[in-house]
Amino acid sequence: MTASLEDLFSKRLRSGLDSEAPTPLYFQLFSVLKNMILDGTLSFGERIPTEEQLARVFDVSRITAKRSMDELAKEGLVERRRGKGSHVIYKYTPKPVQAPLVGMLQEIESMARNSHATVLECSFMAPPRGIQEELELGAGENALHLIRVREREGMKFGYYLSWTAGVDTPDNPALFETEPRLSYFRQNGLVITHVTQTLSACAADHQTAEALEVNVGSPLLTLTRRSYNKINEREHLRDHLTAYYNPEHFQYEMDLKID
């Protein structure tokens, strides 16, 4: 693992464990690491930070870090080998479903216009190493980072984390409370030509549970969306979004027809 722990674990993640919460610290840390494995931030074959490193960066005891790693191993997400460290052994390779892009983008914008978002973070900063590489950013290059909670009729149904290259930070981040990000992209000259989506599930960690007002460990639907544009016949990833949905308030439905 070549990325620094500060790059791998954002400040929000590092400060997100709560010793006063009813959920044990080891389970909070386990949930953070599990979600990073399931969404591909910690990818197949990648080495996990050591117990000492995890204890230091999350300000917990080594016993807490060890128990979190033991739980990951029990779930078959990592393999622990003495002298060689712990490595991710989870690999998810879904088959893509073909769907019209125009309809998908219209659906995304419709959802945005028919709900309200609260912006928790809007900043221009360096993404985690994996996302930095996907966005083809060099060392020291930044991207627009947004964290939002979306609700409808008072029900918080979605928690969104996104990284976008090629656009500037808006003068007023509050515009993302009502304006779809796709509209802002177009205004900044970023045209999306290809989208891939991966659906999965995870357990709510402390931060996500607090944002969606659910219990830590509650089952959530996760969606990772990668949006590309094409330059000189070559596609470039410009936007990486991970969304966490409360299944009690949100369902993802696709209606596909054979031509």
N, C-alpha and C positions, 0 to 999 in steps of 0.2 A: 504494500500500500504506500503510494508515493505522496498522496495528498495529505496536507496537515489536518489535524483533527478539527481545527477551527473552520477549515474549508468544508470538511465532510459533514460536521454537525453545526448547524447555524446557531447563532446566539440564542434565538428563540427556543430551539431544541435543548441547548445546553442548560438553559435556566428554567426549563419546563417541568422538571421533576419537583414534586411537592411533598415534603416530609410530613406535612399536616394533613394530607389527603388520606381517606380511609383505605385506599389501595396501597399495598406495600411498595416501597421504592423499587425492589427488584423487579416487580411486575410492570411498573411504569417504564423502567429501562428496557425490559424485555419487549414491551409493546412498541417502543420507539425503534429498536433494532429490527424487530419482526416486520414492521411496516416498511422500513427501508429496504429490506430484502424482497418483500412481496412486490414493491413498486419498482424494483430494479435499480434503486440508488446504490445498494450493495449487490453487485451482480455475481452471477455464477463463477466460482473459482476465485473470487476476491478474498483477500485475507482480512479478517475482522481485527480491529484494534485489540491489544492485549487487555487483560483484566486490570492491570495497573494503569494503562492509558484511559480506559473507560472510567475507572474510579476517579482519576484526576480530573478529566474534562467534565464529568457530570457531578463532581463533588459528592461522591458516595463512597462507602467502604468497599474494600476489595471483595469482601464476602458478598456484598450486594451485587457487584459486577459479576462475580463467579456464578452466583445463582441464576442471574439473567442469562448468562451464556449456557449454563446447564439446561435451562428451559428451551433455548433455541435448538440445542442438540437433541433434546427429547422429541421435539416436533419435526425433526429431520430437516431442519433448515441450514444447519452448519455441521461440520465435522471437526472434531477436536483431536489433534494428534500431538503427543508430547514431543517437544523440541521443534515442531513445525508450525505451531499456532493453530488458529481456528479459521476455516475457510467455508465460504458459502457453497452449499451443494444443492440449493433450490434452483431449478431451472424451469421457466414457464415459456412455452413456445406455442401460443394459440394460432389457429388457422384464421387468416383474415376473412372478413365478410365484405363483399363488394356492395357498396351502396352509393347512390348519386351524391356527389359532393355538394351540389347546390342545395338540395333538400336538407342535408345535414347542417350546413351553415345557417340556413333559414331557421331550422329548429333551435340552434344554439342562440341566435339573436332573439328569437321569440321568447325563449326561457328568460333571457336577460331582461327583456322589456316588461315581462309579466311578473317580475319579482323585484325585491329590493336587496341591494348588497351593502354590507357594512365593511369598509376598508380598514383592516387592522394594520396593514403595512404597505407602503408604496415607496420604494427606494431603488436607487441605481447602485448595484453592488455585484461582487464576484459570485457566480453560482458555485455550487458544489462541483467537484472535479468532473464527475460523470456527466452532468448536464453541460458543463463548460465545454467538454469535448464534443458532445452531440451538437451544440450550437456553433461549433467551430470557432470558438473564441480563444485568443492567445492569452498567455500569462499576463495578468493585470487588467484584462479587458472585462468590462462589466455588462450587466443586462438588467432590464427592468424587472424587479421582483415585486409581485403583488400577493398579499394574503387577504382573502375576503371570506365573509360568511353571508350566504344568501338565504333569504326567508320569503315566505309568502303567507299572508293572512296570519302573521305572528308566529308561524312555525319555522324554525331554523332547519332547513333541509340539506344544505350543502356547505362544505368547507373547502376552499379553493386555494391552491398554491401554484403560482405560475412564474416562469422565467421567459422573458422575451428579448431577443436580439434585434437590433436594427430600428428601434424606436426610442424616443426620448421620454424622460419622465415628464408628465403633464404639469403645468403650472398649478393646477388645482386637482389633487388626487380624488376629490369628492365627485368628479365627473363619472368615476367608475361605480358610483352608487346607483346610477340610473342608466348610464350609457353602456351598451355592449362593447367589450374589448375589441371585437371585430370591426366595429365602426371606427374606433380610435386607430386601429391598425391601418385601415384604408386611408384615413385622413393623413397618416404619416407615410403613405406610399408603400405600405407592406401589403401585398396581395397574396392571399393563401390559395395555393393550387392543388394541394394534396393533404389529406388528414388521415392519420391512423389512430385507432382507439383500442385500448386494452381494458377489459372489464375483469375485476377480481373482487376479492373480499378481504377484510382485515378486522382486527379488534381495535376499538378506539383507544388511543393513548390518552394521557392526561390532557394535553393541549386540545386535541380534536374533541374529546368528550366535553371539555369546558365550552368550546366554541359552539357545539351542537346541542349542548344541554342534555347530554346522555351520560350514563354511567361508564366509567373506565372499563374497558373490556367488552363493551356492547358491540355486536356485529355491525359492520358498515359495508356498504357497496363502494368500491373504489373504481375510478376511471382515470386512466392515464392517456392524455391526448397529445399527440405530436403533430404540429402543423408546419407544412413546408411551403416554400415558394421555389419557382424554377428560374434559374439564370443560366443562359447559354446551354439549354438542354440538360442542365444538372440541377438536381433538387438539393435544397439546403434547409435544414431544420431551423426555424425561426422562433417557434414558440413551444414550450414544454409546460403542460398543465397537468396537475394531479388534483382530482376532486374526490372528496369523501362525502358520501350521502347517507343520511339516516333512512333506512328502508321503510320506516313507519310513515314517513312523509314524502317519499320519493320513489318512483319506479321508472326504470329505463326501458322504453318499449321501441322496438324496431318493426316496421311494416315494409317488407321487401317483396317486390313482384318480379317474376321472371319475364324478361322481354320476349 
